[in-house]
Amino acid sequence: MDMPNPNPLILARKAKLIERLEAVLPPEAVIHDPSETRAYECDGLTAYKCPPLAVVLPASTQEVSDALRICHEMDVPVVPRGAGTSLAGGALPTEDSVILGVAKLTDVLETDYDNRFIRVQTGRTNLSVTGAVEEDGFFYAPDPSSQLACAIAGNIAMNSGGAHCLKYGVTTNNLLGVTMVMMDGTITQIGGAFLDAEGLDLLGLICGSEGQLGVVTEATLRILHKPEGARPVLMGFDSSEVAGQCVSDIIKVGVLPVAIEFMDRPCIRATENFAGAGYPDCEALLIVEVEGSDAEIDEQLETIIEIAQSHNPVALRQSSSDDESKRIWLGRKSAFGAMGKINDYMCLDGTIPVSQLPYVLKRIGELSQEFGLDVANVFHAGDGNMHPLILFNANEPGQLELCEDLGAEILKLCVEVGGCLTGEHGVGIEKRDLMLHQYDPADLEIQMAVKDVFDPGWLLNPAKVFPLQSSDARRIAAE
Ligand SMILES: Cc1cc2nc3c(=O)[nH]c(=O)nc-3n(C[C@H](O)[C@H](O)[C@H](O)COP(=O)(O)OP(=O)(O)OC[C@H]3O[C@@H](n4cnc5c(N)ncnc54)[C@H](O)[C@@H]3O)c2cc1C
């Protein structure tokens, strides 16, 4: 993965930059000692690291605006950062950029149950948004597996999803409005505490824009009444393809489970050793969860179980208590941690039409053999959002590059079957150079023209999302 060389003229301005930032921000909000900036050298994609020029941690929207205005005036690139859990390298700094972290912006600003929204500062973690309303019977639906740590800021920037997004949609379907600070320090409001703002859907543009257009400091989020009840069923199959076919058949018949999650044997084995959830010994398993009243749950599960039985499951277990439901979810929720304990891995994030699951799982198996690297699969199968985990040894020379090549082939496969490069993790640096497999140069030109409008100097989150050769002319002109 290539990154542009740092601009020596910007590096030479460091002392002046720090002096100006310290003049408007509290001393503890500006970090520039290399021993401290190192903590920000990577995000969840730890294969790539680079310490930033400096880090600023403002405590208000006004402070974000002040910091951005100074960076803008001094032509210094800025990388917005939430909690740094991106798996696409979205928050990776460059040597000549300032990390602007929103981790101190954690307040709940307003809760309105009559109109079902909550307004929060975006450094607040995803899980603590639900935490703020659950005693009153509400929840915030998008539930990334990283929800204990990741911030609403990153969720908006990456349009994050999660296991339960099959029914409730991803972040963009649950976001009503934002306060965003433009690169020149202008503070702007987009959307509001209502369903659909008039005019162009700018909110739809901001959600998923990966820190390319502005820094989001506040968000108005839709909250929902907690469902009456939920029940998962665990199904084991003797091949990944059969499990994939079962998912496709469930979706086809028209029932809408709240989640359909998939794990293959390598993942099942790792999570059993790690969490001991009591999963069956099989090639692939599905966790299918439905919600509603007992009667609604029974009716939906009857259809789902009938479909599963037509695929000769080797195990089929319906939860009969809250404890059993927790155990069924325990392994799935520990899957990433379990894999990380036994191997270095790179987590991919392609999306495919659900009907292509059996074929794509078979091809991933073949590609894994061709490249000589194991691949474990754990993913949101109901919406075709795949997360192949490529296992490699980061200490062995050449393995990272081999892993990147295999990852590229798998993501190209997702595009070939009618899917796309990312479902929920974003493009970042990880998929940046593959964008030309999904978009032709004219498409990319239009996407970059949008950035020209919001960030004419191309200072926000440099060298991400757009292939370097496509964005070269703009980035060089901006220097
Ligand atoms: C174990 C694990 C499991 C995960 N599971 C899921 C999952 O189930 N679903 C899912 O969708 N993702 C998942 N992720 C990925 C990650 O958690 C999400 O992408 C998350 O939304 C990132 O949030 P963050 O606050 O950590 O953002 P960061 O990593 O800090 O930043 C992510 C991107 O957002 C931009 N950004 C950050 N703050 C702002 C801001 N204030 N304004 C504008 N742009 C900003 C950054 O520049 C960067 O491009 C997982 C990650 C891990 C490590």
The ligand as a Gaussian input file, in Angstrom:
#p B3LYP/6-31G(d) Opt

LIG

0 1
 C      -13.353000      -6.007000      16.479000
 C      -14.021000      -5.056000      15.510000
 C      -15.299000      -5.344000      15.059000
 C      -15.931000      -4.486000      14.152000
 N      -17.200000      -4.771000      13.769000
 C      -17.854000      -3.925000      12.948000
 C      -19.210000      -4.180000      12.566000
 O      -19.840000      -5.142000      12.985000
 N      -19.789000      -3.301000      11.717000
 C      -19.131000      -2.190000      11.244000
 O      -19.717000      -1.436000      10.485000
 N      -17.858000      -1.940000      11.583000
 C      -17.198000      -2.752000      12.425000
 N      -15.903000      -2.489000      12.784000
 C      -15.202000      -1.332000      12.191000
 C      -15.264000      -0.018000      13.005000
 O      -15.541000      -0.261000      14.370000
 C      -16.295000       0.939000      12.405000
 O      -15.876000       1.360000      11.119000
 C      -16.557000       2.175000      13.273000
 O      -17.641000       2.903000      12.790000
 C      -15.369000       3.113000      13.366000
 O      -15.664000       4.044000      14.366000
 P      -14.507000       4.836000      15.103000
 O      -15.147000       5.853000      15.998000
 O      -13.551000       3.940000      15.748000
 O      -13.858000       5.599000      13.861000
 P      -12.336000       5.793000      13.471000
 O      -11.665000       4.498000      13.284000
 O      -11.700000       6.750000      14.418000
 O      -12.508000       6.521000      12.063000
 C      -13.170000       5.882000      11.014000
 C      -13.372000       6.865000       9.876000
 O      -14.221000       7.908000      10.294000
 C      -13.634000       9.185000      10.066000
 N      -14.073000      10.039000      11.180000
 C      -13.873000       9.812000      12.494000
 N      -14.413000      10.784000      13.224000
 C      -14.990000      11.650000      12.351000
 C      -15.710000      12.852000      12.504000
 N      -15.954000      13.380000      13.701000
 N      -16.157000      13.475000      11.400000
 C      -15.911000      12.971000      10.166000
 N      -15.220000      11.827000       9.959000
 C      -14.775000      11.182000      11.044000
 C      -12.144000       8.900000      10.082000
 O      -11.408000       9.885000       9.392000
 C      -12.093000       7.548000       9.403000
 O      -12.131000       7.707000       8.016000
 C      -15.251000      -3.327000      13.683000
 C      -13.970000      -3.040000      14.152000
 C      -13.348000      -3.887000      15.046000
 C      -11.969000      -3.539000      15.527000

